[in-house]
């Protein structure tokens, strides 16, 4: 009687173990999900495609999808204001951030960064008829910047010698609408983002924000919590993307062909 009961228990355990081993897409263990934080108001890096079910799309999204796929992870995306991304990362709500974020000394005190995966430059975006053609023309103007960005840092630095009315916003697209409505005179952003506006609206133009005659580079990286193993994994795939042409393919798709 006991032998028969023991045989039944063993048989049931084998059924359970067999069922567990069949989870996942290829008969192995279920894939781990990693959570990406972004601020989807920054095309072509990330934006909400309202014409297709409010999906988040863009250069960062496709880059993240490729990396996750190469590493065998499922990808979940959380959208929030840019200014709160690092706090969400450090409170373990996110595994990494891709949001056109630049590695700066101040941010390095809180998080770690991957190698840069795209190099950009800071620019001033304004209406052509505003006659703003250099940073010196920002004197006394209402200048919009996104909270927590390197553009905010640049505006504060410029303000020391070129007094301006700095206005801080959560979302770039709200700033663009305010500028069109005459509530802002100019916006400091990056070239690839500004091109998304000037390419569609011929009343707008952009120029490089030169400081002492020098362009202000804005190389973007992936942010991780301190000590994250994902940093090394992502760096390996980023190197691979540069070698196999995938990185350039995504640049051509999202940035050069706006």
Secondary structure, DSSP 8 states (H G I E B T S, - for coil): -HHHHHHHHHHHHHHHHHHHHT-STTSSS---EEEEEE-SEETTTEEEEGGGTTEEESHHHHHHHHHHHHHT-EEEEEE--GGGHHHHHHTTS-SEE-SS-B--HHHHTT-EE---SB--BEEEEEEGGGT--SGGGGTT-EEEEETTSHHHHHHHHHTTTS--EEEEES-HHHHHHHHHTTS-SEEEEEHHHHHHHHTT-TTEEEEE--BTTB--B--B--EE-TT-THHHHHHHHHHHHHHHSHHHHHHIIIIIT-
